[in-house]
C-alpha cells in the first residue's frame, strides 16, 4: 500500500511541479537532476517504510512464536526477516555487485515509468489547455469582428433614413410624423435586437416591412415594390440585420435615376431541405449614373458575416442582366 502511495506522490509531483516549474523555467538538465533526486528520496522513503512495516510484522511473528501460536513453536526456525536475498559476498564480489545493481534497477524501473507517464500526461494536458485557449481567442475574435460588422450596418441604415426625414421636413410633408413612428420601430429593432445572436424570421420580416413603408412614404407611387413573405415562419431563426442590406441596396441603386423603378423581393422556405431563399431584383441606372461609389460595401459586409456565421451553409450570387440587378441569397437553416 505504501509503495503505491509513493508512486502516486511521484506522479503528481512531476505533473504539477517538476514539469511546469523546473522543466519549463530551469531547463532539461536541472529537471533531470531534480527528477533523479526526487526518485532517490522517494525510493529510500519507500524502503524505510517497508523496513518499518517488516519490523512490525516480524515483532508480531516473534511474539506468536514465543506464545506457541506461530509455526515451529518457541525457538523454531524463522529463516530471517526477508528470507534468502540471493548470493552473498562470499559467492564472488563481482557477481554480487552486478546482482545488486540489477536488483536496484528492477526496483527503480516503476519510478521511471511513472515519471515518463506523468510527463506525457502533462504534455497532453498542456496541449489541451492551449487548444482550448486558441479556440476561445478565435471565438472572441469572431465575436469582435461580427460586432464591428454589425456596427457598420446600423449607422449606414440610420444615415439613409435620416436623409429621408430631411427630405420630408423640407417639403413640410404630413408624412413626417408617420415616418418618425416608422423610424422609431426601426431604431428599436436595431438597438435591442441587433445584439442577439439570432432573431426569429418574423422580426426580420417585420423590420423589412417597416423599412419598405418608410421608403414608400418618401417615393410614393414613383416606385413599384413587390414583397409577399410567407406567413408561417414561426420557430425559424436568422442572424439579425442580414436580409436588410439587400433591400437597402435595391432602394439606393434602383430608385432615383431609373425610369419606372421596380423592386421585387422574394422570400421562400423549403421545409423539406431546410433552405431559405431570399432574392431581391431591381432595375438599375446606367453605370455612369451610379449614385454611390461605395455601393458594394453593404453586400461585402453581408458576405463576410455569412462566412463567419454559416461557413459552407450559404450561397450568395450577385448578377446583372441588362438593366436588372439580382441579389440571391440561400441559407441552410439550423
JOGI-V224288 format. One record per residue. N is the residue number from 1. RES is the residue in three letters. NEAR is the number of other ideal C-beta (glycine too) atoms within 12 Angstrom. Layout:
N | RES | NEAR
N | RES | NEAR
//
This chain:
1 | UNK | 11
2 | UNK | 20
3 | UNK | 22
4 | UNK | 14
5 | UNK | 16
6 | UNK | 28
7 | UNK | 29
8 | UNK | 21
9 | UNK | 28
10 | UNK | 38
11 | UNK | 30
12 | UNK | 23
13 | UNK | 29
14 | UNK | 37
15 | UNK | 27
16 | UNK | 20
17 | UNK | 23
18 | UNK | 34
19 | UNK | 34
20 | UNK | 22
21 | UNK | 18
22 | UNK | 26
23 | UNK | 27
24 | UNK | 18
25 | UNK | 14
26 | UNK | 18
27 | UNK | 13
28 | UNK | 16
29 | UNK | 12
30 | UNK | 17
31 | UNK | 25
32 | UNK | 21
33 | UNK | 17
34 | UNK | 25
35 | UNK | 31
36 | UNK | 22
37 | UNK | 19
38 | UNK | 30
39 | UNK | 33
40 | UNK | 19
41 | UNK | 19
42 | UNK | 34
43 | UNK | 28
44 | UNK | 19
45 | UNK | 22
46 | UNK | 28
47 | UNK | 22
48 | UNK | 17
49 | UNK | 21
50 | UNK | 22
51 | UNK | 17
52 | UNK | 15
53 | UNK | 19
54 | UNK | 19
55 | UNK | 16
56 | UNK | 16
57 | UNK | 18
58 | UNK | 21
59 | UNK | 16
60 | UNK | 16
61 | UNK | 23
62 | UNK | 20
63 | UNK | 15
64 | UNK | 19
65 | UNK | 21
66 | UNK | 17
67 | UNK | 12
68 | UNK | 13
69 | UNK | 15
70 | UNK | 21
71 | UNK | 14
72 | UNK | 16
73 | UNK | 14
74 | UNK | 16
75 | UNK | 12
76 | UNK | 16
77 | UNK | 13
78 | UNK | 20
79 | UNK | 14
80 | UNK | 12
81 | UNK | 18
82 | UNK | 16
83 | UNK | 11
84 | UNK | 9
85 | UNK | 15
86 | UNK | 18
87 | UNK | 18
88 | UNK | 15
89 | UNK | 14
90 | UNK | 8
91 | UNK | 15
92 | UNK | 13
93 | UNK | 13
94 | UNK | 12
95 | UNK | 16
96 | UNK | 18
97 | UNK | 17
98 | UNK | 16
99 | UNK | 20
100 | UNK | 20
101 | UNK | 14
102 | UNK | 16
103 | UNK | 16
104 | UNK | 18
105 | UNK | 15
106 | UNK | 15
107 | UNK | 23
108 | UNK | 25
109 | UNK | 17
110 | UNK | 23
111 | UNK | 36
112 | UNK | 25
113 | UNK | 19
114 | UNK | 31
115 | UNK | 33
116 | UNK | 21
117 | UNK | 22
118 | UNK | 31
119 | UNK | 29
120 | UNK | 18
121 | UNK | 20
122 | UNK | 29
123 | UNK | 20
124 | UNK | 16
125 | UNK | 18
126 | UNK | 20
127 | UNK | 14
128 | UNK | 14
129 | UNK | 15
130 | UNK | 14
131 | UNK | 14
132 | UNK | 14
133 | UNK | 14
134 | UNK | 14
135 | UNK | 14
136 | UNK | 14
137 | UNK | 14
138 | UNK | 15
139 | UNK | 16
140 | UNK | 14
141 | UNK | 15
142 | UNK | 21
143 | UNK | 18
144 | UNK | 15
145 | UNK | 20
146 | UNK | 30
147 | UNK | 19
148 | UNK | 18
149 | UNK | 32
150 | UNK | 33
151 | UNK | 21
152 | UNK | 25
153 | UNK | 37
154 | UNK | 31
155 | UNK | 21
156 | UNK | 29
157 | UNK | 37
158 | UNK | 26
159 | UNK | 19
160 | UNK | 32
161 | UNK | 34
162 | UNK | 21
163 | UNK | 24
164 | UNK | 35
165 | UNK | 30
166 | UNK | 16
167 | UNK | 23
168 | UNK | 27
169 | UNK | 18
170 | UNK | 12
171 | UNK | 16
172 | UNK | 10
173 | UNK | 19
174 | UNK | 12
175 | UNK | 25
176 | UNK | 22
177 | UNK | 16
178 | UNK | 21
179 | UNK | 31
180 | UNK | 22
181 | UNK | 18
182 | UNK | 30
183 | UNK | 31
184 | UNK | 19
185 | UNK | 25
186 | UNK | 38
187 | UNK | 25
188 | UNK | 17
189 | UNK | 33
190 | UNK | 31
191 | UNK | 19
192 | UNK | 17
193 | UNK | 29
194 | UNK | 33
195 | UNK | 19
196 | UNK | 20
197 | UNK | 21
198 | UNK | 23
199 | UNK | 27
200 | UNK | 21
201 | UNK | 32
202 | UNK | 23
203 | UNK | 32
204 | UNK | 36
205 | UNK | 34
206 | UNK | 26
207 | UNK | 38
208 | UNK | 39
209 | UNK | 27
210 | UNK | 31
211 | UNK | 41
212 | UNK | 33
213 | UNK | 27
214 | UNK | 39
215 | UNK | 41
216 | UNK | 25
217 | UNK | 30
218 | UNK | 34
219 | UNK | 25
220 | UNK | 18
221 | UNK | 12
222 | UNK | 21
223 | UNK | 26
224 | UNK | 24
225 | UNK | 31
226 | UNK | 18
227 | UNK | 31
228 | UNK | 15
229 | UNK | 28
230 | UNK | 20
231 | UNK | 11
232 | UNK | 13
233 | UNK | 23
234 | UNK | 13
235 | UNK | 14
236 | UNK | 28
237 | UNK | 23
238 | UNK | 37
239 | UNK | 39
240 | UNK | 34
241 | UNK | 41
242 | UNK | 42
243 | UNK | 43
244 | UNK | 48
245 | UNK | 43
246 | UNK | 42
247 | UNK | 45
248 | UNK | 41
249 | UNK | 39
250 | UNK | 42
251 | UNK | 42
252 | UNK | 38
253 | UNK | 37
254 | UNK | 40
255 | UNK | 34
256 | UNK | 25
257 | UNK | 21
258 | UNK | 28
259 | UNK | 17
260 | UNK | 16
261 | UNK | 30
262 | UNK | 26
263 | UNK | 39
264 | UNK | 27
265 | UNK | 37
266 | UNK | 25
267 | UNK | 34
268 | UNK | 22
269 | UNK | 27
270 | UNK | 16
271 | UNK | 14
272 | UNK | 7
273 | UNK | 14
274 | UNK | 15
275 | UNK | 23
276 | UNK | 35
277 | UNK | 27
278 | UNK | 40
279 | UNK | 31
280 | UNK | 43
281 | UNK | 33
282 | UNK | 36
283 | UNK | 30
284 | UNK | 35
285 | UNK | 25
286 | UNK | 15
287 | UNK | 14
288 | UNK | 9
289 | UNK | 15
290 | UNK | 19
291 | UNK | 22
292 | UNK | 21
293 | UNK | 11
294 | UNK | 17
295 | UNK | 26
296 | UNK | 19
297 | UNK | 21
298 | UNK | 37
299 | UNK | 34
300 | UNK | 20
301 | UNK | 33
302 | UNK | 38
303 | UNK | 25
304 | UNK | 26
305 | UNK | 37
306 | UNK | 30
307 | UNK | 21
308 | UNK | 27
309 | UNK | 29
310 | UNK | 26
311 | UNK | 13
312 | UNK | 11
313 | UNK | 21
314 | UNK | 29
315 | UNK | 22
316 | UNK | 30
317 | UNK | 21
318 | UNK | 24
319 | UNK | 15
320 | UNK | 19
321 | UNK | 14
322 | UNK | 11
323 | UNK | 22
324 | UNK | 23
325 | UNK | 35
326 | UNK | 29
327 | UNK | 38
328 | UNK | 27
329 | UNK | 37
330 | UNK | 26
331 | UNK | 36
332 | UNK | 22
333 | UNK | 26
334 | UNK | 18
//
